[in-house]
């Protein structure tokens, strides 16, 4: 399915009946909504699962930047309008978590619960901002293969690396991303606001889900998020790294379903 919001065509994967509780899933970087395939198939009997490609990613338009995390959040609020969804459980992985927190900041009435998956609330440090700049330079020079080379070893738990089906699928996803979109995403992440102060004011149920072998946003970061959120459950997923929904879909689906049920 496709929807045009804020002048940009977004590709959207959807599963489950319209009358079920809505679950909006926001992918990470440098990925697209295919990372939610196992959630779309595994949760469709319980939820209306909506997984868009953010602008600049996957099969969505990749207009020239600048992009911002808040702009993604506004795109998603407009997408919910276009789909006739008033409130959704909003879940995001890593960069998708930054967007989920921005949806909460800017459009709280649209959020029935928050799932923060392999993500963090703090902004980039000066060193991280400089690293984003350097990565933008490398992908403009050598293409997105650089991202696959540099990120794959850090995205997956050791047992999922190598010649596994999981690594093949994630590599393919990275290699199909447009250079302009990836540069825009890196700029958006570099410039994102710190969301730490938001956490204590979250009035909806939350789940903080993290792969036990996540080296990008480790368990200690997830523990800190869960401590600050007033009504959060922490789920540490065995045999998973930074891509827990892909690496251990059953455990992640169970945590998302439990969260959806907590919204009543
Ligand atoms: C992601 O997985 O979305 C990115 O690694 C997040 C980031 O680079 O901050």
Boltz pocket constraint, residues with backbone or C-beta under 6 A from the ligand:
constraints:
  - pocket:
      binder: B
      contacts: [[A, 27], [A, 28], [A, 29], [A, 30], [A, 93], [A, 94], [A, 95], [A, 96], [A, 118], [A, 189], [A, 216], [A, 242]]
      max_distance: 6.0
